[in-house]
Amino acid sequence: MRSRPRRPLICLIPLLLSVLVTAPAAPGKDGVVVGGHPVDAAEHPWVVALASRDRFGEERGGQFCGGALVGPRTVVTAAHCLSRAVLGVERGKVRDLRVISGRSDLTGTRGREAKIDGTWVNPDYDNATKAGDVAVLKLAEALPKSHVVKMATEGDSAYEAGTDAAVYGWGDTRGDGSYASRLRAARVDVLADRLCERAYPGNADGTFQADTMLCAGVTGGGRDACQGDSGGPLVARGRLVGLVSWGTGCGEAGRPGVYTRVSGVLALIRAAASKTGGREDS
């Protein structure tokens, strides 16, 4: 959760604008996903939106978090997205949870809305440190295998500091509750662990732990994920390297976004996909 807490980036609960946001963050320099630009979902088909009109209303299709398609019937997202703090009720009581794919504009009807046939939330997710922020959703229907994104494994060169990456989502574009209807992407750099450790040594916001987390951003700030982007994908060199998790503010200098390190939770994802009957093909 970003402190302001920006992330667990989500939408607030009654018509909701962002999970755990206690004060507005300083606006990003350029806007959009904070410092990003609009993109076409058809060109990034593995980016999906988590939605519940019952919990979050009709506007923007009920979107409240993001996710990534890693198998025809398997979506990964952030554990905190399925928490009571975000949903307002226990997740088992959300009867209309959907995954929206192939829809750039959430006010439209293009793409598909898939029902959820099974969920797994990491039981070891630590809300204090934010470690292990991952969940797996099994879709009731298969999406095209060509839409799947490959997950990065341990030692993947995509984790090298300085690697160009992009984060995707429909969240806050300025850090002030200005939620996007169209899918956005922001270009960021994968950062060295030492920079993340310096930014988040351990406080009320969270504690950076390199085994299951990584940071991404740009020098001077201005490009970042924000509220509503939680669970969304961070992609580098064509591989899924992270899931939007937490951080302080949105696009603030010296406060990069913190992501769940996919390689650090890959075994959990694969085991969960097997248990829920889904299948990851990465």
C-alpha positions in Angstrom: 0.0 0.0 0.0 1.4 3.2 -0.9 1.5 5.5 1.9 -0.5 8.0 1.1 -0.6 4.7 1.0 -0.8 4.6 -2.5 -0.9 1.0 -3.2 -2.4 -1.5 -2.4 -3.6 0.5 -5.2 -7.2 0.1 -5.7 -10.4 1.8 -5.7 -12.1 2.8 -2.4 -15.0 1.0 -1.3 -18.2 2.6 -1.7 -17.7 4.2 -5.1 -14.3 3.9 -4.3 -11.4 5.4 -5.1 -8.3 3.7 -3.7 -7.6 1.3 -1.2 -6.0 2.6 1.9 -5.5 6.1 0.6 -5.5 8.4 3.6 -4.5 11.6 1.9 -4.1 12.7 -1.7 -0.8 12.3 -3.3 1.2 14.9 -5.1 0.1 14.8 -8.8 2.4 13.1 -11.3 4.2 15.3 -13.7 2.5 14.2 -16.9 -0.6 12.3 -15.8 -1.9 8.9 -17.0 -1.1 5.8 -15.1 0.9 8.8 -13.8 3.2 9.8 -16.5 2.0 7.3 -19.1 0.0 7.1 -22.3 -3.1 5.4 -23.7 -2.6 1.9 -25.3 -4.8 -0.6 -27.1 -5.7 -3.7 -25.1 -5.7 -5.7 -28.3 -1.9 -5.1 -28.5 -1.4 -6.1 -24.9 -4.1 -8.9 -24.5 -2.6 -10.3 -21.3 -3.6 -7.1 -19.4 -6.9 -7.7 -17.7 -9.2 -5.8 -15.3 -10.8 -7.2 -12.2 -14.4 -6.0 -11.8 -17.5 -6.2 -9.6 -20.4 -3.9 -10.4 -22.1 -5.0 -7.2 -19.2 -3.7 -5.1 -17.9 -0.8 -7.2 -20.8 0.4 -9.4 -21.5 0.5 -13.1 -19.1 3.2 -13.9 -15.9 1.9 -15.6 -17.5 -1.6 -15.6 -16.9 -2.0 -11.8 -13.1 -2.1 -12.3 -11.1 -2.0 -9.1 -7.8 -3.8 -9.8 -5.7 -5.2 -12.6 -4.2 -8.6 -13.4 -2.2 -10.5 -16.0 -3.3 -13.6 -18.0 -0.5 -16.2 -17.6 -2.6 -19.2 -18.8 -5.7 -19.5 -20.9 -7.7 -19.9 -17.7 -5.3 -18.4 -15.2 -4.9 -14.8 -14.0 -2.5 -13.5 -11.5 -3.1 -10.4 -9.4 -2.3 -8.9 -6.0 -3.5 -10.7 -2.8 -4.6 -7.4 -1.3 -7.0 -6.9 -4.2 -9.2 -9.7 -2.8 -9.1 -8.6 0.8 -12.0 -7.4 2.9 -10.3 -4.0 3.1 -10.7 -3.6 -0.7 -13.9 -5.5 -1.4 -15.8 -4.3 1.7 -16.9 -7.9 2.4 -15.3 -11.3 2.4 -14.4 -12.3 -1.2 -16.8 -15.3 -1.1 -19.7 -12.9 -0.8 -18.8 -11.1 -4.1 -21.0 -13.0 -6.5 -20.3 -11.0 -9.7 -16.5 -11.0 -9.7 -15.3 -10.8 -13.3 -12.1 -10.6 -15.3 -12.5 -8.2 -18.3 -10.1 -8.8 -21.2 -9.6 -7.1 -24.6 -11.4 -3.9 -23.5 -9.3 -0.7 -23.8 -12.2 1.5 -22.8 -14.0 0.3 -19.7 -17.1 2.3 -20.6 -17.5 0.2 -23.7 -18.5 -3.4 -24.4 -15.7 -4.7 -26.5 -13.7 -7.8 -25.3 -14.9 -10.4 -22.9 -16.1 -10.6 -19.4 -15.1 -14.0 -17.9 -16.6 -15.4 -14.7 -14.3 -16.6 -11.9 -14.4 -20.4 -11.2 -11.9 -20.5 -8.4 -9.6 -18.3 -6.4 -6.4 -18.7 -4.4 -5.0 -15.9 -2.2 -1.5 -16.4 -0.7 -2.2 -17.3 2.9 1.2 -16.0 3.8 0.6 -12.5 2.5 1.8 -10.1 5.2 -0.2 -6.9 5.3 2.4 -5.3 7.5 5.5 -5.8 5.3 3.4 -6.4 2.1 5.5 -9.6 1.4 3.9 -12.3 -0.8 1.3 -10.1 -2.4 -0.1 -12.5 -5.0 -3.3 -14.3 -5.8 -4.5 -16.6 -8.6 -7.9 -16.6 -10.3 -9.2 -19.5 -12.4 -11.5 -18.4 -15.2 -14.7 -20.3 -16.0 -13.8 -20.1 -19.7 -10.5 -20.3 -21.6 -9.1 -17.2 -23.3 -6.9 -17.6 -26.4 -3.5 -19.1 -25.6 -1.9 -16.3 -27.8 -3.1 -13.8 -25.2 -0.9 -15.3 -22.5 2.2 -13.5 -21.2 5.3 -15.5 -20.2 6.4 -15.2 -16.6 10.0 -14.3 -15.8 12.0 -17.0 -13.9 14.8 -16.5 -11.4 17.9 -15.1 -13.0 16.0 -13.7 -16.0 17.9 -10.8 -17.6 14.6 -8.8 -17.5 15.4 -8.2 -13.8 18.7 -6.4 -14.5 18.8 -2.9 -13.1 18.2 -0.3 -15.8 16.0 -2.6 -17.9 13.2 -0.8 -19.7 9.8 -1.9 -18.5 6.2 -0.8 -18.7 3.4 -0.9 -16.2 -0.3 -1.1 -17.3 -3.6 -0.2 -15.7 -6.8 1.8 -15.6 -6.0 3.5 -12.3 -5.5 7.0 -11.0 -3.8 9.2 -13.6 -2.7 12.1 -11.4 -2.7 10.8 -7.9 -5.8 12.8 -7.0 -8.6 10.3 -7.8 -8.7 10.9 -11.5 -9.4 7.4 -12.7 -8.9 6.4 -16.3 -11.5 4.8 -18.5 -9.0 3.8 -21.1 -6.0 1.4 -20.6 -2.7 3.3 -19.9 0.9 2.3 -19.8 3.9 4.1 -18.3 7.5 3.4 -19.2 9.7 2.9 -16.2 13.1 1.3 -15.4 13.8 -1.7 -13.3 15.7 -0.4 -10.3 18.6 -1.9 -8.3 17.5 -3.5 -5.0 19.8 -1.2 -3.0 17.7 1.8 -4.2 14.5 0.1 -3.0 16.0 -0.8 0.3 17.1 2.8 0.8 13.6 4.1 -0.1 11.7 1.5 2.1 13.9 0.4 5.0 10.8 -0.6 7.0 8.1 1.6 8.4 4.3 1.8 8.4 4.3 1.8 4.6 6.0 -1.5 4.3 9.4 -3.1 4.1 11.2 -3.9 0.9 12.3 -7.5 0.6 14.2 -8.4 -2.5 13.3 -12.0 -2.5 9.6 -11.3 -3.3 9.7 -7.6 -4.3 11.3 -5.3 -6.9 11.1 -1.6 -7.6 10.6 0.3 -10.8 10.4 4.0 -11.6 12.4 6.8 -13.1 14.9 9.3 -11.7 13.1 12.3 -10.5 9.7 10.6 -10.4 6.7 11.4 -12.6 6.0 7.9 -14.0 4.4 5.2 -11.8 1.4 3.0 -11.1 -1.2 4.5 -8.8 -4.5 3.7 -7.1 -6.7 1.3 -9.1 -3.6 -0.3 -10.8 -3.0 -2.8 -8.0 -2.4 -6.3 -9.3 -1.6 -5.0 -12.8 1.4 -6.2 -14.8 4.9 -4.9 -15.0 6.5 -6.2 -18.2 10.1 -6.2 -19.3 11.6 -7.8 -22.4 8.3 -9.5 -23.1 8.1 -11.2 -19.7 5.9 -10.6 -16.7 8.3 -9.5 -14.0 6.1 -7.9 -11.4 2.6 -7.1 -10.2 1.7 -3.7 -8.8 1.7 -3.9 -5.1 2.5 -0.9 -3.0 4.6 2.3 -2.5 4.4 5.8 -1.1 2.6 8.4 -3.2 2.3 8.2 -7.0 5.3 9.2 -9.1 7.2 10.8 -6.3 10.9 11.3 -6.6 12.8 8.8 -4.4 9.6 6.7 -3.8 9.5 4.2 -6.6 6.7 1.7 -7.1 7.1 -1.6 -5.4 6.0 -4.8 -7.2 5.6 -8.4 -6.3 8.6 -10.1 -7.9 7.0 -12.8 -10.1 10.1 -15.1 -10.1 10.0 -15.0 -6.3 6.4 -16.3 -6.2 6.5 -18.4 -9.3 6.3 -21.8 -7.5 3.3 -20.5 -5.5 1.5 -19.4 -8.7 2.1 -22.7 -10.4 0.9 -24.7 -7.4 -2.1 -22.6 -7.1 -3.0 -22.8 -10.8 -2.9 -26.6 -10.5 -5.1 -26.6 -7.4 -7.7 -24.3 -8.9 -7.8 -26.3 -12.1 -6.2 -23.5 -14.1 -3.0 -23.8 -16.1 -0.2 -21.4 -16.6 1.7 -21.9 -19.8 4.8 -19.9 -19.1 
